[in-house]
Amino acid sequence: MDNNLLAQIVFYAFAATTVGSAAVVVFARSLIRSAFALLFTFFGVAGLYAFLGADFLAATQMVIYVGGILVLLLFGVMLTHKLYDMNLKSETYQFWPALIVVLAVFAVLATVMLRTRWHTGSGAVAAPTTAAIGELLMNDYILPFEVASILLLIALIGAAMIVRRRSE
Amino acid sequence: MIGLNHYLIISVALFSLGIMAVFTRKNAVNVLMGVELILNSANINLVAFSRYSSGNLDGQIFAIFVIVVAAAEAAVALAIVLSMYRIIKTVNLDRANTLKG
């Protein structure tokens, strides 16, 4: 019982971190502040994955999102602004119409999610999932796995092609 | 007791905030952050259903592929943003109104 209460407290802490810092990402005036709030959002989502028993995915989230995509986004912020004017403002436009539409979308989606009787089945998967995920990737999902590797190669070459400085 | 609905609501909130960012921002990097929020919300749904509904690992495999595609998307999109900044000296999306490079 005590353990259960502690788990709930930790869960709500992760949930509040995720949603709160996502709100900061959306509403902050400064781009740098948005980028660093995104760090906490990714961290909170990794915590939620850990809560769901997806330990491999939690680690992957930390490595790829926090270590890769966030650094890439920070490079994007730094390289597309002059560093001397450190305000890096990002204005919001058409705030109130967008807020109304977004609240409507939220209400509809939340109603659908809560009123559907989801099939809740057969208990949790075994906790250390890494070996099982590896076996699935090498057996059932070998074709998507290879296609994903080719996609990453294409993205690598394409990104380098787009940003290269044309010499002529 | 924490159930499936808790995760679904968190996912819906993240999705709504993501489309809010896409609607209201004109800075290309900020719009990309909104897209990342949307992808994360979809991932939370996949993992939550994998845990509570199906009871096997297929949802987590899908989430891994979503992460792979998100990484590729971020790399290519930021390359396009840098290229756009070099050509028209701004990352305001309203100014990107021509296809000529």
Interface residues (C-beta under 8 A of the other chain):
Chain A: N4 A7 Q8 F11 A15 T18 V19 A22 A23 V25 V26 L31 S34 A35 L38 T41 F42 V45 L48 Y49 F51 L52 G53 A54 F56 L57 T60 Q61 I64 Y65 G68 I69 L72 L73 F75 G76 V77 L79 T80 S90 E91 T92 Y93 Q94 F95 A98 L99 V101 V102 L103 V105 F106 L109 A110 M113 L114 W118 H119 T120 G121 S122 G123 A124 V125 T129 A132 I133 L136 L137 Y141 P144 A148 L151 L152 I154 A155 L156 G158 A159 A160 I162 V163
Chain B: M1 I2 L4 N5 H6 Y7 L8 I9 I10 V12 A13 L14 F15 S16 L17 G18 I19 M20 A21 F23 T24 R25 K26 N27 A28 V29 N30 L32 M33 G34 E36 L37 N40 N43 I44 V47 A48 F49 S50 R51 Y52 S53 S54 G55 N56 L57 D58 Q60 I61 A63 I64 F65 I67 V68 V69 A70 A71 A72 E73 A74 A75 V76 L78 A79 I80 V81 L82 S83 Y85 V91
